[in-house]
Amino acid sequence: MLFSRDDVQREVDNLIKIRNEFYNYLDQNIPKKDFNIYDFSTKPTLDAEEVYQLFFKLDYQARKLRGILVNDYKLKP
């Protein structure tokens, strides 16, 4: 099944949305140093289940998009 350009764009947009959710969580829970670099020296506590859920969504969407590009557009990994 060949995905249209609009379908691929929707998947890319969804990947960006999920990535932003992941970074928003980090931004809300980890202080930053200069140049917007996360400061882990304070040993921030993160909700492991939340981190996992956000990462899983990001990873799933990336693998989904990769599959479309490799299979439908014959792009080699």
Secondary structure per residue as TSV (DSSP state, phi and psi in degrees):
chain	resnum	aa	ss	phi	psi
A	1	M	-	360.0	122.1
A	2	L	-	-90.7	125.6
A	3	F	-	-83.4	141.2
A	4	S	-	-75.1	166.5
A	5	R	H	-57.3	-40.7
A	6	D	H	-64.3	-38.7
A	7	D	H	-62.8	-45.3
A	8	V	H	-64.2	-41.4
A	9	Q	H	-61.6	-40.2
A	10	R	H	-61.8	-41.9
A	11	E	H	-66.8	-40.1
A	12	V	H	-64.1	-45.1
A	13	D	H	-59.5	-40.2
A	14	N	H	-66.2	-39.9
A	15	L	H	-60.0	-44.5
A	16	I	H	-63.8	-41.3
A	17	K	H	-61.3	-45.9
A	18	I	H	-67.6	-39.9
A	19	R	H	-60.2	-42.6
A	20	N	H	-63.0	-38.8
A	21	E	H	-61.2	-42.5
A	22	F	H	-62.1	-48.5
A	23	Y	H	-69.8	-31.6
A	24	N	H	-61.8	-40.4
A	25	Y	H	-61.8	-46.7
A	26	L	H	-62.2	-43.4
A	27	D	H	-59.6	-35.9
A	28	Q	H	-77.8	-18.6
A	29	N	H	-119.3	-6.5
A	30	I	S	-130.1	123.7
A	31	P	-	-65.5	162.5
A	32	K	B	-120.2	151.4
A	33	K	-	-94.7	-166.2
A	34	D	G	-58.3	153.4
A	35	F	G	61.6	26.9
A	36	N	G	57.1	34.6
A	37	I	-	-93.4	132.1
A	38	Y	B	-60.4	138.0
A	39	D	-	-104.1	98.2
A	40	F	G	-87.2	-0.4
A	41	S	G	-64.8	-23.3
A	42	T	G	-82.8	-0.7
A	43	K	-	52.6	59.4
A	44	P	-	-62.7	146.2
A	45	T	-	-96.1	125.1
A	46	L	-	-114.9	149.9
A	47	D	-	-75.0	107.2
A	48	A	H	-58.0	-39.2
A	49	E	H	-65.6	-41.7
A	50	E	H	-64.2	-44.7
A	51	V	H	-60.0	-45.7
A	52	Y	H	-60.3	-46.6
A	53	Q	H	-61.5	-43.3
A	54	L	H	-66.7	-43.5
A	55	F	H	-65.8	-41.1
A	56	F	H	-59.3	-43.9
A	57	K	H	-62.1	-42.5
A	58	L	H	-64.8	-46.9
A	59	D	H	-63.7	-43.8
A	60	Y	H	-60.0	-45.9
A	61	Q	H	-65.4	-39.2
A	62	A	H	-64.5	-42.5
A	63	R	H	-67.1	-36.7
A	64	K	H	-63.0	-47.6
A	65	L	H	-64.9	-41.5
A	66	R	H	-59.0	-44.1
A	67	G	H	-59.4	-42.7
A	68	I	H	-61.3	-47.6
A	69	L	H	-67.9	-40.2
A	70	V	H	-72.0	-48.2
A	71	N	H	-76.9	-47.3
A	72	D	H	-85.0	-30.0
A	73	Y	H	-112.1	7.0
A	74	K	-	54.9	32.4
A	75	L	-	-83.5	129.3
A	76	K	-	-83.3	139.2
A	77	P	-	-70.3	360.0
